[in-house]
Amino acid sequence: MSKEKHKLIDPNEFALAVISSIPLKGDSPETIAEEKLNYYLAAYEKALEFNDSYKKNENLLERYKRLNNI
């Protein structure tokens, strides 16, 4: 069994993918830009939260393995 390490999410790439998948809505370019920016920022923040959570869980698992000589 290979020990493949999971990669963290690149927040910028994830946020760009999210906004590119959302159809344009709005009456003006400013409205569209504001909506896309809101989605970008929310997606970026979610990716950071995921990465932080993943790192914490990974660290806990490593400590557990060391304590139990796994």
N, CA, C and O atoms as a Maestro MAE file, in Angstrom:
{
 s_m_m2io_version
 :::
 2.0.0
}

f_m_ct {
 s_m_title
 :::
 protein
 m_atom[280] {
  # First column is atom index #
  i_m_mmod_type
  r_m_x_coord
  r_m_y_coord
  r_m_z_coord
  i_m_residue_number
  s_m_chain_name
  s_m_pdb_residue_name
  s_m_pdb_atom_name
  i_m_atomic_number
  :::
  1 25 0.848 -1.179 0.000 1 A "MET " " N  " 7
  2 3 0.000 0.000 0.000 1 A "MET " " CA " 6
  3 2 0.893 1.240 0.000 1 A "MET " " C  " 6
  4 15 1.774 1.362 0.850 1 A "MET " " O  " 8
  5 25 0.681 2.141 -0.920 2 A "SER " " N  " 7
  6 3 1.524 3.328 -1.012 2 A "SER " " CA " 6
  7 2 1.057 4.385 -0.017 2 A "SER " " C  " 6
  8 15 -0.132 4.515 0.274 2 A "SER " " O  " 8
  9 25 2.021 5.128 0.489 3 A "LYS " " N  " 7
  10 3 1.711 6.215 1.412 3 A "LYS " " CA " 6
  11 2 1.651 7.515 0.626 3 A "LYS " " C  " 6
  12 15 2.581 8.320 0.660 3 A "LYS " " O  " 8
  13 25 0.563 7.706 -0.070 4 A "GLU " " N  " 7
  14 3 0.386 8.907 -0.864 4 A "GLU " " CA " 6
  15 2 -0.152 10.014 0.038 4 A "GLU " " C  " 6
  16 15 -1.197 9.867 0.672 4 A "GLU " " O  " 8
  17 25 0.584 11.125 0.081 5 A "LYS " " N  " 7
  18 3 0.134 12.244 0.891 5 A "LYS " " CA " 6
  19 2 -0.866 13.071 0.110 5 A "LYS " " C  " 6
  20 15 -0.675 13.357 -1.071 5 A "LYS " " O  " 8
  21 25 -1.930 13.446 0.789 6 A "HIS " " N  " 7
  22 3 -2.936 14.282 0.150 6 A "HIS " " CA " 6
  23 2 -2.402 15.694 0.018 6 A "HIS " " C  " 6
  24 15 -1.692 16.197 0.888 6 A "HIS " " O  " 8
  25 25 -2.753 16.307 -1.070 7 A "LYS " " N  " 7
  26 3 -2.334 17.681 -1.283 7 A "LYS " " CA " 6
  27 2 -3.385 18.622 -0.732 7 A "LYS " " C  " 6
  28 15 -4.575 18.310 -0.707 7 A "LYS " " O  " 8
  29 25 -2.928 19.760 -0.299 8 A "LEU " " N  " 7
  30 3 -3.840 20.783 0.166 8 A "LEU " " CA " 6
  31 2 -4.440 21.499 -1.036 8 A "LEU " " C  " 6
  32 15 -3.893 21.461 -2.138 8 A "LEU " " O  " 8
  33 25 -5.555 22.138 -0.808 9 A "ILE " " N  " 7
  34 3 -6.227 22.882 -1.870 9 A "ILE " " CA " 6
  35 2 -5.536 24.228 -2.049 9 A "ILE " " C  " 6
  36 15 -5.283 24.936 -1.074 9 A "ILE " " O  " 8
  37 25 -5.235 24.574 -3.277 10 A "ASP " " N  " 7
  38 3 -4.716 25.910 -3.560 10 A "ASP " " CA " 6
  39 2 -5.902 26.875 -3.517 10 A "ASP " " C  " 6
  40 15 -6.786 26.802 -4.371 10 A "ASP " " O  " 8
  41 25 -5.931 27.774 -2.538 11 A "PRO " " N  " 7
  42 3 -7.097 28.652 -2.386 11 A "PRO " " CA " 6
  43 2 -7.402 29.501 -3.614 11 A "PRO " " C  " 6
  44 15 -8.566 29.687 -3.968 11 A "PRO " " O  " 8
  45 25 -6.371 30.013 -4.259 12 A "ASN " " N  " 7
  46 3 -6.582 30.856 -5.444 12 A "ASN " " CA " 6
  47 2 -7.176 30.045 -6.588 12 A "ASN " " C  " 6
  48 15 -8.146 30.468 -7.216 12 A "ASN " " O  " 8
  49 25 -6.596 28.889 -6.857 13 A "GLU " " N  " 7
  50 3 -7.108 28.044 -7.948 13 A "GLU " " CA " 6
  51 2 -8.540 27.600 -7.674 13 A "GLU " " C  " 6
  52 15 -9.372 27.575 -8.580 13 A "GLU " " O  " 8
  53 25 -8.822 27.252 -6.420 14 A "PHE " " N  " 7
  54 3 -10.168 26.823 -6.057 14 A "PHE " " CA " 6
  55 2 -11.161 27.969 -6.244 14 A "PHE " " C  " 6
  56 15 -12.225 27.781 -6.835 14 A "PHE " " O  " 8
  57 25 -10.818 29.144 -5.746 15 A "ALA " " N  " 7
  58 3 -11.712 30.300 -5.867 15 A "ALA " " CA " 6
  59 2 -11.951 30.666 -7.327 15 A "ALA " " C  " 6
  60 15 -13.074 31.002 -7.702 15 A "ALA " " O  " 8
  61 25 -10.912 30.605 -8.153 16 A "LEU " " N  " 7
  62 3 -11.083 30.895 -9.580 16 A "LEU " " CA " 6
  63 2 -11.993 29.870 -10.246 16 A "LEU " " C  " 6
  64 15 -12.807 30.216 -11.102 16 A "LEU " " O  " 8
  65 25 -11.851 28.607 -9.850 17 A "ALA " " N  " 7
  66 3 -12.721 27.569 -10.415 17 A "ALA " " CA " 6
  67 2 -14.174 27.803 -10.016 17 A "ALA " " C  " 6
  68 15 -15.086 27.620 -10.823 17 A "ALA " " O  " 8
  69 25 -14.379 28.204 -8.776 18 A "VAL " " N  " 7
  70 3 -15.746 28.465 -8.321 18 A "VAL " " CA " 6
  71 2 -16.375 29.597 -9.113 18 A "VAL " " C  " 6
  72 15 -17.489 29.458 -9.618 18 A "VAL " " O  " 8
  73 25 -15.666 30.722 -9.228 19 A "ILE " " N  " 7
  74 3 -16.285 31.860 -9.920 19 A "ILE " " CA " 6
  75 2 -16.444 31.615 -11.414 19 A "ILE " " C  " 6
  76 15 -17.342 32.176 -12.043 19 A "ILE " " O  " 8
  77 25 -15.584 30.787 -11.984 20 A "SER " " N  " 7
  78 3 -15.731 30.512 -13.415 20 A "SER " " CA " 6
  79 2 -16.908 29.577 -13.694 20 A "SER " " C  " 6
  80 15 -17.396 29.499 -14.821 20 A "SER " " O  " 8
  81 25 -17.358 28.867 -12.651 21 A "SER " " N  " 7
  82 3 -18.476 27.945 -12.841 21 A "SER " " CA " 6
  83 2 -19.839 28.587 -12.587 21 A "SER " " C  " 6
  84 15 -20.877 27.961 -12.803 21 A "SER " " O  " 8
  85 25 -19.829 29.828 -12.131 22 A "ILE " " N  " 7
  86 3 -21.079 30.520 -11.809 22 A "ILE " " CA " 6
  87 2 -21.487 31.405 -12.987 22 A "ILE " " C  " 6
  88 15 -20.687 32.213 -13.458 22 A "ILE " " O  " 8
  89 25 -22.722 31.260 -13.463 23 A "PRO " " N  " 7
  90 3 -23.168 32.087 -14.583 23 A "PRO " " CA " 6
  91 2 -23.257 33.566 -14.184 23 A "PRO " " C  " 6
  92 15 -23.519 33.907 -13.031 23 A "PRO " " O  " 8
  93 25 -23.032 34.413 -15.166 24 A "LEU " " N  " 7
  94 3 -23.101 35.852 -14.926 24 A "LEU " " CA " 6
  95 2 -24.528 36.279 -14.645 24 A "LEU " " C  " 6
  96 15 -25.458 35.900 -15.357 24 A "LEU " " O  " 8
  97 25 -24.688 37.078 -13.589 25 A "LYS " " N  " 7
  98 3 -25.991 37.639 -13.263 25 A "LYS " " CA " 6
  99 2 -25.767 39.103 -12.901 25 A "LYS " " C  " 6
  100 15 -24.721 39.462 -12.360 25 A "LYS " " O  " 8
  101 25 -26.716 39.912 -13.190 26 A "GLY " " N  " 7
  102 3 -26.611 41.308 -12.787 26 A "GLY " " CA " 6
  103 2 -26.937 42.247 -13.923 26 A "GLY " " C  " 6
  104 15 -26.900 41.882 -15.098 26 A "GLY " " O  " 8
  105 25 -27.257 43.464 -13.540 27 A "ASP " " N  " 7
  106 3 -27.640 44.485 -14.518 27 A "ASP " " CA " 6
  107 2 -26.453 45.255 -15.066 27 A "ASP " " C  " 6
  108 15 -26.515 45.797 -16.169 27 A "ASP " " O  " 8
  109 25 -25.382 45.304 -14.306 28 A "SER " " N  " 7
  110 3 -24.237 46.112 -14.726 28 A "SER " " CA " 6
  111 2 -22.945 45.345 -14.467 28 A "SER " " C  " 6
  112 15 -22.930 44.393 -13.686 28 A "SER " " O  " 8
  113 25 -21.869 45.757 -15.118 29 A "PRO " " N  " 7
  114 3 -20.577 45.119 -14.862 29 A "PRO " " CA " 6
  115 2 -20.166 45.217 -13.388 29 A "PRO " " C  " 6
  116 15 -19.534 44.307 -12.852 29 A "PRO " " O  " 8
  117 25 -20.530 46.323 -12.745 30 A "GLU " " N  " 7
  118 3 -20.184 46.509 -11.338 30 A "GLU " " CA " 6
  119 2 -20.898 45.480 -10.457 30 A "GLU " " C  " 6
  120 15 -20.304 44.923 -9.534 30 A "GLU " " O  " 8
  121 25 -22.172 45.239 -10.749 31 A "THR " " N  " 7
  122 3 -22.944 44.258 -9.990 31 A "THR " " CA " 6
  123 2 -22.368 42.857 -10.181 31 A "THR " " C  " 6
  124 15 -22.235 42.087 -9.230 31 A "THR " " O  " 8
  125 25 -22.035 42.552 -11.411 32 A "ILE " " N  " 7
  126 3 -21.450 41.241 -11.717 32 A "ILE " " CA " 6
  127 2 -20.105 41.090 -11.009 32 A "ILE " " C  " 6
  128 15 -19.825 40.047 -10.418 32 A "ILE " " O  " 8
  129 25 -19.279 42.128 -11.069 33 A "ALA " " N  " 7
  130 3 -17.964 42.082 -10.423 33 A "ALA " " CA " 6
  131 2 -18.098 41.902 -8.913 33 A "ALA " " C  " 6
  132 15 -17.350 41.137 -8.303 33 A "ALA " " O  " 8
  133 25 -19.045 42.604 -8.320 34 A "GLU " " N  " 7
  134 3 -19.253 42.492 -6.879 34 A "GLU " " CA " 6
  135 2 -19.693 41.077 -6.503 34 A "GLU " " C  " 6
  136 15 -19.215 40.511 -5.521 34 A "GLU " " O  " 8
  137 25 -20.600 40.520 -7.287 35 A "GLU " " N  " 7
  138 3 -21.076 39.160 -7.017 35 A "GLU " " CA " 6
  139 2 -19.938 38.151 -7.150 35 A "GLU " " C  " 6
  140 15 -19.765 37.284 -6.294 35 A "GLU " " O  " 8
  141 25 -19.165 38.270 -8.226 36 A "LYS " " N  " 7
  142 3 -18.044 37.351 -8.439 36 A "LYS " " CA " 6
  143 2 -17.000 37.492 -7.330 36 A "LYS " " C  " 6
  144 15 -16.433 36.499 -6.874 36 A "LYS " " O  " 8
  145 25 -16.749 38.731 -6.900 37 A "LEU " " N  " 7
  146 3 -15.785 38.955 -5.827 37 A "LEU " " CA " 6
  147 2 -16.256 38.304 -4.532 37 A "LEU " " C  " 6
  148 15 -15.461 37.695 -3.816 37 A "LEU " " O  " 8
  149 25 -17.528 38.428 -4.234 38 A "ASN " " N  " 7
  150 3 -18.079 37.790 -3.033 38 A "ASN " " CA " 6
  151 2 -17.904 36.273 -3.084 38 A "ASN " " C  " 6
  152 15 -17.511 35.659 -2.092 38 A "ASN " " O  " 8
  153 25 -18.193 35.669 -4.235 39 A "TYR " " N  " 7
  154 3 -18.000 34.224 -4.384 39 A "TYR " " CA " 6
  155 2 -16.529 33.851 -4.272 39 A "TYR " " C  " 6
  156 15 -16.183 32.856 -3.637 39 A "TYR " " O  " 8
  157 25 -15.658 34.657 -4.895 40 A "TYR " " N  " 7
  158 3 -14.219 34.390 -4.845 40 A "TYR " " CA " 6
  159 2 -13.731 34.391 -3.399 40 A "TYR " " C  " 6
  160 15 -13.046 33.464 -2.967 40 A "TYR " " O  " 8
  161 25 -14.086 35.432 -2.659 41 A "LEU " " N  " 7
  162 3 -13.622 35.553 -1.276 41 A "LEU " " CA " 6
  163 2 -14.158 34.426 -0.397 41 A "LEU " " C  " 6
  164 15 -13.434 33.890 0.442 41 A "LEU " " O  " 8
  165 25 -15.422 34.070 -0.587 42 A "ALA " " N  " 7
  166 3 -16.006 32.980 0.189 42 A "ALA " " CA " 6
  167 2 -15.314 31.648 -0.124 42 A "ALA " " C  " 6
  168 15 -15.009 30.874 0.785 42 A "ALA " " O  " 8
  169 25 -15.071 31.388 -1.392 43 A "ALA " " N  " 7
  170 3 -14.407 30.141 -1.790 43 A "ALA " " CA " 6
  171 2 -12.968 30.098 -1.281 43 A "ALA " " C  " 6
  172 15 -12.502 29.057 -0.816 43 A "ALA " " O  " 8
  173 25 -12.272 31.217 -1.366 44 A "TYR " " N  " 7
  174 3 -10.888 31.304 -0.889 44 A "TYR " " CA " 6
  175 2 -10.836 30.988 0.606 44 A "TYR " " C  " 6
  176 15 -10.001 30.205 1.059 44 A "TYR " " O  " 8
  177 25 -11.741 31.609 1.362 45 A "GLU " " N  " 7
  178 3 -11.793 31.392 2.807 45 A "GLU " " CA " 6
  179 2 -12.120 29.938 3.137 45 A "GLU " " C  " 6
  180 15 -11.529 29.368 4.054 45 A "GLU " " O  " 8
  181 25 -13.041 29.337 2.413 46 A "LYS " " N  " 7
  182 3 -13.392 27.933 2.643 46 A "LYS " " CA " 6
  183 2 -12.201 27.014 2.382 46 A "LYS " " C  " 6
  184 15 -11.983 26.052 3.119 46 A "LYS " " O  " 8
  185 25 -11.437 27.306 1.342 47 A "ALA " " N  " 7
  186 3 -10.252 26.493 1.043 47 A "ALA " " CA " 6
  187 2 -9.225 26.616 2.172 47 A "ALA " " C  " 6
  188 15 -8.612 25.622 2.562 47 A "ALA " " O  " 8
  189 25 -9.037 27.820 2.692 48 A "LEU " " N  " 7
  190 3 -8.114 28.003 3.816 48 A "LEU " " CA " 6
  191 2 -8.589 27.239 5.043 48 A "LEU " " C  " 6
  192 15 -7.789 26.604 5.730 48 A "LEU " " O  " 8
  193 25 -9.891 27.297 5.321 49 A "GLU " " N  " 7
  194 3 -10.454 26.564 6.457 49 A "GLU " " CA " 6
  195 2 -10.252 25.061 6.287 49 A "GLU " " C  " 6
  196 15 -9.881 24.368 7.234 49 A "GLU " " O  " 8
  197 25 -10.496 24.562 5.081 50 A "PHE " " N  " 7
  198 3 -10.299 23.140 4.811 50 A "PHE " " CA " 6
  199 2 -8.842 22.756 5.049 50 A "PHE " " C  " 6
  200 15 -8.561 21.761 5.718 50 A "PHE " " O  " 8
  201 25 -7.923 23.535 4.507 51 A "ASN " " N  " 7
  202 3 -6.500 23.235 4.653 51 A "ASN " " CA " 6
  203 2 -6.083 23.229 6.121 51 A "ASN " " C  " 6
  204 15 -5.345 22.345 6.555 51 A "ASN " " O  " 8
  205 25 -6.553 24.207 6.881 52 A "ASP " " N  " 7
  206 3 -6.217 24.255 8.309 52 A "ASP " " CA " 6
  207 2 -6.744 23.023 9.027 52 A "ASP " " C  " 6
  208 15 -6.030 22.412 9.822 52 A "ASP " " O  " 8
  209 25 -7.980 22.658 8.754 53 A "SER " " N  " 7
  210 3 -8.591 21.491 9.379 53 A "SER " " CA " 6
  211 2 -7.831 20.226 8.992 53 A "SER " " C  " 6
  212 15 -7.568 19.372 9.838 53 A "SER " " O  " 8
  213 25 -7.483 20.109 7.728 54 A "TYR " " N  " 7
  214 3 -6.768 18.926 7.249 54 A "TYR " " CA " 6
  215 2 -5.408 18.805 7.931 54 A "TYR " " C  " 6
  216 15 -5.012 17.719 8.357 54 A "TYR " " O  " 8
  217 25 -4.697 19.927 8.031 55 A "LYS " " N  " 7
  218 3 -3.375 19.897 8.671 55 A "LYS " " CA " 6
  219 2 -3.486 19.488 10.138 55 A "LYS " " C  " 6
  220 15 -2.672 18.704 10.625 55 A "LYS " " O  " 8
  221 25 -4.486 20.012 10.843 56 A "LYS " " N  " 7
  222 3 -4.668 19.655 12.251 56 A "LYS " " CA " 6
  223 2 -4.959 18.168 12.391 56 A "LYS " " C  " 6
  224 15 -4.383 17.497 13.248 56 A "LYS " " O  " 8
  225 25 -5.847 17.655 11.557 57 A "ASN " " N  " 7
  226 3 -6.186 16.232 11.618 57 A "ASN " " CA " 6
  227 2 -4.992 15.365 11.268 57 A "ASN " " C  " 6
  228 15 -4.770 14.322 11.883 57 A "ASN " " O  " 8
  229 25 -4.229 15.798 10.281 58 A "GLU " " N  " 7
  230 3 -3.045 15.044 9.881 58 A "GLU " " CA " 6
  231 2 -2.030 15.010 11.021 58 A "GLU " " C  " 6
  232 15 -1.425 13.971 11.286 58 A "GLU " " O  " 8
  233 25 -1.844 16.143 11.693 59 A "ASN " " N  " 7
  234 3 -0.912 16.199 12.819 59 A "ASN " " CA " 6
  235 2 -1.381 15.312 13.969 59 A "ASN " " C  " 6
  236 15 -0.572 14.622 14.590 59 A "ASN " " O  " 8
  237 25 -2.674 15.326 14.254 60 A "LEU " " N  " 7
  238 3 -3.215 14.473 15.312 60 A "LEU " " CA " 6
  239 2 -3.013 12.995 14.986 60 A "LEU " " C  " 6
  240 15 -2.652 12.208 15.861 60 A "LEU " " O  " 8
  241 25 -3.243 12.624 13.740 61 A "LEU " " N  " 7
  242 3 -3.061 11.235 13.327 61 A "LEU " " CA " 6
  243 2 -1.601 10.820 13.471 61 A "LEU " " C  " 6
  244 15 -1.316 9.717 13.937 61 A "LEU " " O  " 8
  245 25 -0.685 11.682 13.081 62 A "GLU " " N  " 7
  246 3 0.742 11.363 13.202 62 A "GLU " " CA " 6
  247 2 1.139 11.180 14.665 62 A "GLU " " C  " 6
  248 15 1.889 10.261 14.993 62 A "GLU " " O  " 8
  249 25 0.640 12.047 15.544 63 A "ARG " " N  " 7
  250 3 0.951 11.911 16.965 63 A "ARG " " CA " 6
  251 2 0.366 10.620 17.529 63 A "ARG " " C  " 6
  252 15 1.012 9.935 18.322 63 A "ARG " " O  " 8
  253 25 -0.837 10.297 17.126 64 A "TYR " " N  " 7
  254 3 -1.478 9.050 17.567 64 A "TYR " " CA " 6
  255 2 -0.643 7.849 17.130 64 A "TYR " " C  " 6
  256 15 -0.423 6.925 17.914 64 A "TYR " " O  " 8
  257 25 -0.184 7.860 15.897 65 A "LYS " " N  " 7
  258 3 0.614 6.743 15.386 65 A "LYS " " CA " 6
  259 2 1.919 6.611 16.160 65 A "LYS " " C  " 6
  260 15 2.335 5.501 16.491 65 A "LYS " " O  " 8
  261 25 2.568 7.740 16.451 66 A "ARG " " N  " 7
  262 3 3.826 7.682 17.200 66 A "ARG " " CA " 6
  263 2 3.592 7.140 18.622 66 A "ARG " " C  " 6
  264 15 4.377 6.337 19.126 66 A "ARG " " O  " 8
  265 25 2.501 7.593 19.258 67 A "LEU " " N  " 7
  266 3 2.201 7.142 20.616 67 A "LEU " " CA " 6
  267 2 1.895 5.652 20.669 67 A "LEU " " C  " 6
  268 15 2.203 4.981 21.654 67 A "LEU " " O  " 8
  269 25 1.305 5.153 19.629 68 A "ASN " " N  " 7
  270 3 0.911 3.741 19.593 68 A "ASN " " CA " 6
  271 2 1.840 2.879 18.757 68 A "ASN " " C  " 6
  272 15 1.552 1.709 18.505 68 A "ASN " " O  " 8
  273 25 2.957 3.458 18.328 69 A "ASN " " N  " 7
  274 3 3.956 2.724 17.529 69 A "ASN " " CA " 6
  275 2 3.350 2.022 16.328 69 A "ASN " " C  " 6
  276 15 3.651 0.863 16.045 69 A "ASN " " O  " 8
  277 25 2.498 2.743 15.635 70 A "ILE " " N  " 7
  278 3 1.853 2.166 14.440 70 A "ILE " " CA " 6
  279 2 2.748 2.394 13.245 70 A "ILE " " C  " 6
  280 15 2.407 1.992 12.132 70 A "ILE " " O  " 8
  :::
 }
 m_bond[279] {
  # First column is bond index #
  i_m_from
  i_m_to
  i_m_order
  :::
  1 1 2 1
  2 2 3 1
  3 3 4 2
  4 3 5 1
  5 5 6 1
  6 6 7 1
  7 7 8 2
  8 7 9 1
  9 9 10 1
  10 10 11 1
  11 11 12 2
  12 11 13 1
  13 13 14 1
  14 14 15 1
  15 15 16 2
  16 15 17 1
  17 17 18 1
  18 18 19 1
  19 19 20 2
  20 19 21 1
  21 21 22 1
  22 22 23 1
  23 23 24 2
  24 23 25 1
  25 25 26 1
  26 26 27 1
  27 27 28 2
  28 27 29 1
  29 29 30 1
  30 30 31 1
  31 31 32 2
  32 31 33 1
  33 33 34 1
  34 34 35 1
  35 35 36 2
  36 35 37 1
  37 37 38 1
  38 38 39 1
  39 39 40 2
  40 39 41 1
  41 41 42 1
  42 42 43 1
  43 43 44 2
  44 43 45 1
  45 45 46 1
  46 46 47 1
  47 47 48 2
  48 47 49 1
  49 49 50 1
  50 50 51 1
  51 51 52 2
  52 51 53 1
  53 53 54 1
  54 54 55 1
  55 55 56 2
  56 55 57 1
  57 57 58 1
  58 58 59 1
  59 59 60 2
  60 59 61 1
  61 61 62 1
  62 62 63 1
  63 63 64 2
  64 63 65 1
  65 65 66 1
  66 66 67 1
  67 67 68 2
  68 67 69 1
  69 69 70 1
  70 70 71 1
  71 71 72 2
  72 71 73 1
  73 73 74 1
  74 74 75 1
  75 75 76 2
  76 75 77 1
  77 77 78 1
  78 78 79 1
  79 79 80 2
  80 79 81 1
  81 81 82 1
  82 82 83 1
  83 83 84 2
  84 83 85 1
  85 85 86 1
  86 86 87 1
  87 87 88 2
  88 87 89 1
  89 89 90 1
  90 90 91 1
  91 91 92 2
  92 91 93 1
  93 93 94 1
  94 94 95 1
  95 95 96 2
  96 95 97 1
  97 97 98 1
  98 98 99 1
  99 99 100 2
  100 99 101 1
  101 101 102 1
  102 102 103 1
  103 103 104 2
  104 103 105 1
  105 105 106 1
  106 106 107 1
  107 107 108 2
  108 107 109 1
  109 109 110 1
  110 110 111 1
  111 111 112 2
  112 111 113 1
  113 113 114 1
  114 114 115 1
  115 115 116 2
  116 115 117 1
  117 117 118 1
  118 118 119 1
  119 119 120 2
  120 119 121 1
  121 121 122 1
  122 122 123 1
  123 123 124 2
  124 123 125 1
  125 125 126 1
  126 126 127 1
  127 127 128 2
  128 127 129 1
  129 129 130 1
  130 130 131 1
  131 131 132 2
  132 131 133 1
  133 133 134 1
  134 134 135 1
  135 135 136 2
  136 135 137 1
  137 137 138 1
  138 138 139 1
  139 139 140 2
  140 139 141 1
  141 141 142 1
  142 142 143 1
  143 143 144 2
  144 143 145 1
  145 145 146 1
  146 146 147 1
  147 147 148 2
  148 147 149 1
  149 149 150 1
  150 150 151 1
  151 151 152 2
  152 151 153 1
  153 153 154 1
  154 154 155 1
  155 155 156 2
  156 155 157 1
  157 157 158 1
  158 158 159 1
  159 159 160 2
  160 159 161 1
  161 161 162 1
  162 162 163 1
  163 163 164 2
  164 163 165 1
  165 165 166 1
  166 166 167 1
  167 167 168 2
  168 167 169 1
  169 169 170 1
  170 170 171 1
  171 171 172 2
  172 171 173 1
  173 173 174 1
  174 174 175 1
  175 175 176 2
  176 175 177 1
  177 177 178 1
  178 178 179 1
  179 179 180 2
  180 179 181 1
  181 181 182 1
  182 182 183 1
  183 183 184 2
  184 183 185 1
  185 185 186 1
  186 186 187 1
  187 187 188 2
  188 187 189 1
  189 189 190 1
  190 190 191 1
  191 191 192 2
  192 191 193 1
  193 193 194 1
  194 194 195 1
  195 195 196 2
  196 195 197 1
  197 197 198 1
  198 198 199 1
  199 199 200 2
  200 199 201 1
  201 201 202 1
  202 202 203 1
  203 203 204 2
  204 203 205 1
  205 205 206 1
  206 206 207 1
  207 207 208 2
  208 207 209 1
  209 209 210 1
  210 210 211 1
  211 211 212 2
  212 211 213 1
  213 213 214 1
  214 214 215 1
  215 215 216 2
  216 215 217 1
  217 217 218 1
  218 218 219 1
  219 219 220 2
  220 219 221 1
  221 221 222 1
  222 222 223 1
  223 223 224 2
  224 223 225 1
  225 225 226 1
  226 226 227 1
  227 227 228 2
  228 227 229 1
  229 229 230 1
  230 230 231 1
  231 231 232 2
  232 231 233 1
  233 233 234 1
  234 234 235 1
  235 235 236 2
  236 235 237 1
  237 237 238 1
  238 238 239 1
  239 239 240 2
  240 239 241 1
  241 241 242 1
  242 242 243 1
  243 243 244 2
  244 243 245 1
  245 245 246 1
  246 246 247 1
  247 247 248 2
  248 247 249 1
  249 249 250 1
  250 250 251 1
  251 251 252 2
  252 251 253 1
  253 253 254 1
  254 254 255 1
  255 255 256 2
  256 255 257 1
  257 257 258 1
  258 258 259 1
  259 259 260 2
  260 259 261 1
  261 261 262 1
  262 262 263 1
  263 263 264 2
  264 263 265 1
  265 265 266 1
  266 266 267 1
  267 267 268 2
  268 267 269 1
  269 269 270 1
  270 270 271 1
  271 271 272 2
  272 271 273 1
  273 273 274 1
  274 274 275 1
  275 275 276 2
  276 275 277 1
  277 277 278 1
  278 278 279 1
  279 279 280 2
  :::
 }
}
